[in-house]
Amino acid sequence: MGSQRGPGDGTASLEKAIDVLEAIADSGEGAGHLELAERVGLPKTTVYRILSTLVARGLVRRDPLRRVYCLGARTIELARKAYSMPDLVAAARGELRSLRDLTGETTYLAALDGMETVSLERCEGTHNVRSATRLGVRKPLHCTSQGKAMLSALPEDARNAIVSELELTPLTRKTITDRRKLKAELKLTADRGYAIDEEEIVMGVRCVGAPILDPRGLVRGSISIAGPAFRMTRERVEQLGPEVAQAARRIGAHLGPVEEAAIPEPTAALEGTAAAHGAMPRWSPRDATLIWADTVGREVRTMRKGAEDRLARTRSAVTGLAVERAGVLVAFEDGWQVVDAKGQAHRRSGWPGKDLCALGVHPGGELWVAVRHREGCAIGTLGPAGDVLDKWRVGEPVDAIAWDSEGKNLYGIAPESGSILVMQPGARGVRRLATMPKGSGRPGGLALDAGGGLWTALLDGWSVVRFDHDGTLSRVMAVPVPRPTDVAFGGEGLRSLYVTSARDSLPAEILAAAPLSGRVFELDVGVAGVPVAVAA
């Protein structure tokens, strides 16, 4: 039997390889095998094995004429990547020192990692009695100034999604353990620009922190000042808060945008999901089922645990779907009905008519509609007889609507102009958040993610895109079909983005190049969706 390695063997081997690499770098013009073995104090055979691996990975090259080893091209590539954009730690060091010099207290840099903060850098205070948290230490979000600062700067949907999952463990008698109080604290933090840890994680220690946002407004981390409560009095903390916030803004200004990894184009679709015109994907959280329509085939279909089934057939083309407590509300060109889990159809009064364009559900469970009206569209709730109690009028058709989780914004898709619209209760105006150029395809469908982003499919654009909450186009994801029609988050933890597509009216040569047209795709886009409300 071969010898078993101890838990530290891998680290020791890595340290030896780094020693060899550094010795080559320090040599200036390269060094030979024997010279390197002598410099690092390792056996010649060990150094030879390390050199062979480093050469194979491009980190080291061998000069055959001088018979020495030099740094390889790969090290230059890594160095270029390291210095092409100032990283968070490098950008923050100067501000951490300045704040330490200003206060005499220890200053920290942290980043958001899941449901915790992780300490990345610190600048030691000058007092004998001082805060001294180790680098790499993870702390809860709800009871640290760093964590509360980062939470406060997240888009509201993302913040609420995280807060709802946090374990509000009491670490001191001052720790906030009530979610409503935590949300109120985060709103106050967002308004003033800095967070305070009022002895919430360690009694006798008070901290003040502020979020770091890059030029695109993305949260990249936070900085804080921490010290004994007898020096960091409440009055002093409130005086230092604006200073910390300004330092955080200066750090953020030096950061470039985060390059998000490209999502590979899917090469397969969900089995058994072929349709002439797939559309209106909806996720039913009650029974973990994906529901969608083949509008041309006049069918409503489901997918649960990999098994596809037909939920209902309709008399005419499907025009809308919404998940209700009693089942699925299915609208078609000459009526609507509620279909329960057994496929039984039940009459539903208040049909808004054949001009229905879209259905949406308010977080409170109220059904909303978009209905064609003269030259445009009326958007609102329904009266008892199916009349639209319109809240907004839009001068063009709207074929998808979706509320955010707080009911503060209603988003709509206007495919003719390629626009994403935003409407806010209490305001009659309709704002254009973003508009896609005509050559990019027509937007179709809406899905909101926990990061505050909006996803839509681009019909005739071969792609799905994401917009930030300010309307900035942040992601473009290719799909292997020309006509993706609609999107919806679902699956475990709402981490799958389902995309429906169409094949009707496509020329034969396009169908030959895109044989998956009409199928449903399940994509991992690296972010969870916002739960869609169920109609009452």
C-alpha positions, 0 to 999 in steps of 0.5 A: 500500500502507498503511504497516506498523505497528511492534511498538511502535505498539499500545502507544504508542496505548494509552499515548495513550488512557490519558493522555487518560483520566487527563487527564479524571479529573484535570480534576475537572469534565471538559475540552473537546477542545482543552483535552485536546489541549493537556494531553496534547501530542497533535494535535487529530485524534488526541485526537478519535479517542481520545475517540470510541473511549472514548465508544463503550466507555463509559469516557468520556461527553460532556456536551452542555450544557457541551461537555466530556468526563467519565468514563463509567459504565464506569469506575465499574463497573471500579473497583467490581470492582477494590475489591469484593474485595482482590486478591492484591497489595493483600492482600500488600503490608503483609506484604511490608513487615513481613517486609522490615523484620523481616529487611532482605532483599528479599521477594517475592510470586508466583503459579502460572502453568502450570509456572512461578512469576511474580513479582507484587510485591516489597519491596526489601531495605535492604542494598547486596548483596541479591536483586533479581529483576524483576517479571514474571519467570518461574521454575521450580517445582522449584528455588524456595521460592515454587514448592515452597511452592505445589506442597506446598499443592496437593491430592495428585493435582494436585501429582503431575500437575504434578511428573510433567510438570516438566522438572527442569533443573539450574540449580545443583549443588544443584538437585533433579533426581530426582522422588522426592526432589522429592516427598519435599521437597514432603511435608516442606514441607507438614508444616512449612508453608514451603519452602526454596531451598537455593541451588537456582536461584542459587548463593549465594542462599538463600530461604524461602517459604510458600503463600497459601491463600484461605478455601476452601483454594485456592492463590492464590500464595506469599511469600518472603524471599531474600538472600545465603546468608552472611546467610540462613544455614540456621539463620536460614532455619529461624527465619524459616520460621514467620514467613513461614508466618504472614504467608502465612496472614494474607494468605490470610485477606483474600482472597475466593473466586475466582469461576469463570467459568460454563461454558456449557450445551452445545448439541450432543452427539457424533454417532451416540451416541444410546442408550436409557440411556447409562452407564459412560463409560470412557476407554482410554488405549491406543488413545485411545477412549471406551467406554460402554454402552447398558444397556437396549439391551444394547450396548457402544459406542466412539468413536475419532477421531469415528467411533462403532462397536459393540464388543459386544452382550450377552445381558442388561443391562450392569451394569459396564465396566472397561478391562483390558490385554487389552480391555474387561471387560463385566459383564451380568446373567448373566455377564461377558467380556473383549472385545478391540479386534476385538470378540472376546469371551473368557471370564472366570472369577470373575463375582461374580454378578447383584448386581454394582453397580459396577466400579473399578480400583485404581492397582495394577491390581487389580479392585474391585467393589461388590456388593449384600449384604442391606440394603446393599452390600459393597465389596472385591476378588474371590476366585478363585470370584467371592466378594467379599473385602469391605473395607467394608460400606455400609448402602445400594446403591453404584453407582459406585466410583473410586480416587484416583491414589495409592490412598489414597482410594476414593470411592463414590456412594450414589444413594438418599441422594445421598451421596458416600462416602470409604473409606480402606485400613486404616480400616473406617469409611465417611465421607460427604464430601457429600450432595446434597438430593433436589430436586437430582437423584441423583448418578451416576458419578464422575470425579476431576480433577487439582485434587483435585475429584470430578465426578458427574452429577445424574440428574433434575437437568439438571446435572453438579457438582464437589465440592472434596476437602473436600466443598464444592460448587464447580461446577454445570454445566447440561446440556440433558438431564434425566438425565445418568447418568455422567461420565469424563475423556478426550481429549487430555491428559484435558481433556474430560469425557464425560457420558452420558445416558438417555432411557428412561422420559422423558415425551413432553413432556420429550423434546420439550424435551430432544431430545438425551436419550440422547446423549453430551456432551463438555465442556471444564470447564477442568481435566484429569482424573486417569488411571484405572488399567487392570486387570491 
